[in-house]
């Protein structure tokens, strides 16, 4: 490899690093601006309630189905693996810990991100390319307060609530398969579940879900707010919002897990 090729390689790596840092800086500035607007009046309570319905209530069917199917499959797979080592009695403990600590928050975060981040990016992106956001500013209405702050607040409230509901549904799915298919004793199953489930697990799930909700709303609003280039730009913003929300959810889940249990 010649010296010129080496220089070009380092220049390419440096360009990628600078572009990544610039993107992180833009997201951080956007997030700080949105948070600052959210904690200062005026407040748009009706907009927050509307977003709570969009993010929370209308996401419950897909969240519930995902949770019950995952809990049921987890119980079956745990029983199948445990039967090889005479450890089938661990099914209740593994199901409850896996659902509350990991599967519940992560699956809810991913499902809500796929549904909500894309919708936010598409809506705000359409408003951007059709100059509706500029019209709001002309009418002395802050787009951050009117459009973005309610979405952030609603996501921070709705996502932890949906995780609690999903955890309960997922545990029930595991209980249903274990009792009615794998011949576990119902009372004994519930006793083990209660024994291994602690308040710390619930707190961890709520902390994770709060971060997930923030990232879901932030990425949807950020990419939609910066969309440009007509319909194609809105499509790119929608895709980027979902992908970036997925990455942030999985990354933050790993970091929180390592910090809490490492």
C-alpha positions in Angstrom: 0.0 0.0 0.0 1.5 3.3 -1.1 1.7 6.4 1.2 -1.0 8.1 -0.8 -3.4 5.2 -0.2 -2.6 5.3 3.5 -3.3 9.0 3.7 -6.6 8.6 1.8 -7.6 5.8 4.2 -6.9 7.9 7.3 -8.7 10.9 5.7 -11.8 8.6 5.0 -11.8 7.4 8.6 -11.4 10.9 9.9 -14.3 12.1 7.7 -16.5 9.4 9.1 -15.5 10.3 12.7 -16.2 13.9 12.2 -19.5 13.3 10.5 -20.5 11.0 13.4 -19.5 13.6 16.0 -21.4 16.3 14.1 -24.6 14.1 14.0 -24.3 13.4 17.7 -23.9 17.1 18.3 -27.0 18.0 16.3 -29.1 15.4 18.1 -27.8 16.6 21.5 -28.7 20.2 20.6 -32.1 19.2 19.4 -32.7 17.2 22.6 -31.6 20.0 24.9 -33.8 22.5 23.1 -36.8 20.2 23.3 -36.3 19.5 27.0 -35.8 23.2 27.7 -39.1 24.0 25.9 -40.9 21.1 27.6 -40.2 22.3 31.2 -41.2 25.9 30.5 -44.7 27.4 29.9 -46.9 27.6 27.9 -47.9 23.9 28.2 -50.2 22.2 25.8 -52.0 19.7 28.0 -54.5 18.6 25.3 -51.6 17.8 22.9 -50.0 15.7 25.6 -53.3 13.7 26.1 -53.6 13.3 22.4 -50.1 11.9 22.1 -50.7 9.6 25.1 -53.5 8.1 23.2 -51.5 7.7 20.0 -48.4 6.3 21.7 -49.9 4.3 24.6 -53.5 3.3 24.0 -53.3 2.5 20.3 -50.1 0.6 20.8 -51.5 -1.7 23.4 -52.9 -4.4 21.0 -49.5 -5.0 19.3 -47.7 -4.8 22.6 -50.0 -7.2 24.3 -49.8 -9.8 21.5 -46.0 -9.5 21.4 -45.7 -10.0 25.1 -48.0 -13.0 25.4 -46.5 -14.8 22.5 -43.0 -14.1 23.7 -43.8 -15.3 27.3 -45.4 -18.5 26.0 -42.5 -19.3 23.6 -40.0 -18.5 26.4 -41.6 -21.0 28.7 -41.7 -23.7 26.1 -38.0 -23.1 25.1 -36.9 -23.0 28.7 -38.7 -26.2 29.5 -37.1 -27.9 26.4 -33.6 -26.8 27.3 -34.0 -27.6 31.0 -35.3 -31.1 30.4 -31.9 -32.0 29.0 -30.3 -31.2 32.4 -33.2 -32.1 34.7 -33.7 -28.4 35.4 -37.3 -27.9 34.3 -38.2 -26.4 37.7 -36.3 -23.2 36.6 -39.0 -22.3 34.1 -41.0 -19.9 36.3 -37.9 -18.1 37.5 -36.4 -17.7 34.1 -39.7 -16.6 32.5 -40.3 -13.9 35.1 -36.8 -12.6 35.2 -36.3 -12.6 31.5 -39.6 -10.9 30.8 -39.3 -8.2 33.5 -35.6 -7.5 33.1 -35.0 -7.8 29.4 -37.7 -9.1 27.0 -40.5 -6.9 28.3 -38.8 -3.5 28.1 -36.8 -4.3 24.9 -39.7 -5.8 22.9 -42.1 -3.0 23.9 -39.4 -0.5 23.0 -38.8 -2.0 19.6 -42.5 -2.5 18.8 -43.4 1.0 19.9 -40.4 2.4 18.0 -41.5 0.7 14.8 -45.0 2.1 15.2 -44.5 5.5 16.8 -41.1 6.8 15.6 -42.1 6.2 12.0 -45.4 7.9 12.5 -43.8 10.9 14.2 -41.1 11.2 11.5 -43.7 10.9 8.7 -46.0 13.5 10.3 -43.4 16.1 11.1 -41.5 15.4 7.9 -44.6 16.1 5.9 -45.2 19.3 7.9 -41.6 20.3 7.2 -41.7 19.8 3.4 -45.1 21.5 3.1 -43.8 24.4 5.1 -46.4 24.0 7.9 -43.6 24.2 10.5 -42.5 27.6 9.1 -46.2 28.7 9.2 -46.3 27.9 12.9 -43.2 30.0 13.5 -44.8 32.8 11.5 -47.9 32.6 13.8 -45.6 32.9 16.8 -46.2 29.3 17.9 -43.0 27.5 18.9 -42.9 24.1 17.1 -40.8 22.7 19.9 -43.4 23.4 22.5 -46.4 22.6 20.4 -45.3 19.5 18.5 -42.1 18.0 20.1 -42.5 18.6 23.8 -45.9 16.9 24.0 -44.5 13.8 22.2 -41.5 13.6 24.5 -43.6 13.9 27.6 -46.2 11.4 26.4 -43.5 8.9 25.4 -41.9 9.2 28.8 -45.2 8.5 30.5 -46.7 5.9 28.2 -43.7 3.6 27.6 -43.1 2.6 31.2 -46.9 2.0 31.7 -46.9 -0.2 28.6 -43.9 -2.1 29.8 -45.6 -2.9 33.1 -48.7 -4.2 31.2 -46.5 -6.2 28.8 -44.6 -7.8 31.7 -47.8 -8.9 33.3 -49.1 -10.3 30.0 -45.8 -12.0 29.2 -45.7 -13.7 32.6 -49.3 -14.8 32.1 -48.3 -16.3 28.7 -45.6 -18.3 30.3 -47.9 -19.4 33.1 -50.6 -20.5 30.6 -48.2 -22.7 28.6 -46.5 -24.1 31.8 -49.7 -25.0 33.5 -51.9 -26.1 30.7 -49.3 -27.6 28.4 -46.3 -28.6 30.4 -48.2 -29.9 33.5 -46.8 -27.5 36.1 -48.7 -27.0 39.3 -50.4 -23.6 39.1 -49.9 -22.7 42.8 -46.3 -23.8 42.8 -45.6 -21.9 39.6 -47.0 -18.6 41.1 -45.1 -19.1 44.3 -41.8 -19.4 42.5 -42.7 -16.5 40.3 -43.4 -14.3 43.3 -40.3 -15.6 45.1 -37.9 -14.6 42.3 -39.6 -11.3 41.3 -38.2 -8.3 43.3 -38.9 -4.6 43.4 -35.4 -4.0 41.9 -36.5 -5.8 38.8 -39.5 -3.6 38.4 -37.4 -0.5 39.0 -34.9 -1.6 36.4 -37.7 -2.2 33.9 -39.1 1.3 34.5 -35.7 3.0 34.2 -35.0 1.2 30.9 -38.5 1.9 29.5 -38.2 5.6 30.4 -35.0 5.8 28.4 -36.5 3.9 25.5 -39.6 6.1 25.4 -37.4 9.2 25.3 -35.3 7.8 22.5 -38.4 6.7 20.5 -39.9 10.2 20.6 -36.6 12.0 20.2 -35.6 10.1 17.0 -39.0 10.4 15.5 -39.2 14.1 16.1 -35.5 14.8 15.1 -35.6 13.1 11.8 -39.0 14.4 10.9 -38.1 17.9 11.9 -35.0 17.9 9.7 -36.7 16.2 6.7 -36.1 17.8 3.3 -36.5 16.8 -0.3 -40.2 16.2 -0.7 -41.8 12.8 -0.5 -38.5 11.0 -0.9 -37.0 13.0 2.0 -40.0 12.1 4.2 -39.4 8.4 3.4 -35.7 8.6 4.3 -36.6 10.4 7.6 -39.1 7.7 8.5 -36.5 4.9 7.9 -33.8 6.8 9.7 -36.0 7.4 12.7 -36.9 3.7 13.1 -33.3 2.5 12.6 -31.8 5.0 14.9 -34.4 4.4 17.6 -33.7 0.6 17.4 -30.0 1.2 17.8 -30.3 3.6 20.7 -32.8 1.2 22.5 -30.4 -1.8 22.1 -27.3 0.2 23.0 -28.9 1.8 26.1 -30.3 -1.5 27.2 -26.8 -3.0 27.1 -25.3 -0.1 29.0 -28.0 -0.1 31.7 -27.8 -3.8 32.1 -24.0 -3.8 32.4 -24.1 -1.0 34.9 -26.9 -2.6 37.0 -25.8 -6.2 37.0 -22.2 -6.1 35.9 
